[in-house]
């Protein structure tokens, strides 16, 4: 069973304590039609504590017929590999526009693996 961590504009940081072998799914709201996407950035040294599993996914919200856009959910999956602590950072940017990095939304998950 995966530990699901949901972050949004009200909750930008969470802490999680899990055992080795556990899965983590981080969910973040976003709308790629704006050109913005969430980017995973490893904060500090991971030291093999967690490993990203696959690429991120995006779940579009159900929309009324004829509508487009809307805020959906980006999901990032990780697996706890070894005891220790690490920080998983996420920024909301236009990856092709480096000027958006200065004012990027930042969210963080502090992970302790036992």
N, C-alpha and C positions, 0 to 999 in steps of 0.2 A: 504494500500500500504506500502510495506516495504522500509526502507531506506537501500540501499545497500552501503557498504563500502568496496572498493577493495584496498588491500595493496599488495605491491610487493617489490622488491629489491630497487627500486627508491623512493617509498613512504612507509615509515615504521611506520608513525604515522599520525593520523588524529583526528580532533575534530568534534563533532556532537552535535547539539542542537535539541532536539525533544520534543514532548508533551507526557504526560502519556498515555499509551495504544498503542503507536506506536511500530512497529516491526523494528528490526535491523538485517540485514544479513551481516556478515563479511566474505569476500572471500579472500583466501590466496592461492598462487600457491605452488604446491608441487608434489612430486613423491614418493608415498609409496613403490614403488619397490626398493628404496634405503634403506628402513628400517626406514626412517624418517617420522614423522607425526607432524602435528601442535597440540599443547596441549594448551587448555584454562587455564590461570592462573589468578585468581582474584587478582588485584592489590589493596592492602589496604582493607578497609572495604566497602562492597557494600551497606550496610544499606538498603537493599531492593529496591534499585533504579532500577535495571534491574534483570531479571531472564532468565537463559538459557532455551530455549525451545527445548526439544528433544536432540538427539545426533548429532554430526557433520556428515556431508555427504561429499562424494567425487565424483566429476564428472570427469571421464576419458576423455581425448581429443580424437577426432576422429583420428584414425590411419590408415595408409595404410595397406592393407592386408599383414599379415606375420610379421608386426612390433609389438613390445611390449614396455612397459615403457612409457616415455614421461611425460611432466609436465601437470597435471590436476589442478583442483580447489577444495580446501577444503572449506566448508561453515559451519558457526556457526550461529545459530539463537537465538535472544534474544527478550524479550518483556520489554518495559519500564513500571515499576510498580508504581513508586512514584517519586515525585519531589526531586531533589538533583543532585549530581555529583558523578561519579565513573570512574574508569579506567578499561578497558578490556584488559588484556595482553595475548599475544600468543607467544609460543616458539616452535621452530622447532627442535625436538629431536628424538632420538631413545629412546622410553620410557623405554625400558628394559636395556639401557646402560647409567647409571648415569654419566659417564665421558663426554657424549655429552652435558650435561646441562651447563657445564662451558663455552663452546664456542657457545652456542645456538644462532640462529638468534632470535631476539626479535622484535615484532611488537606491537603497542599500539593503542587503540581507547579511546579517552577521551570523555565521554558522559555526557551531561547536560540535565536533564529532567525537563520540566516546567509544 
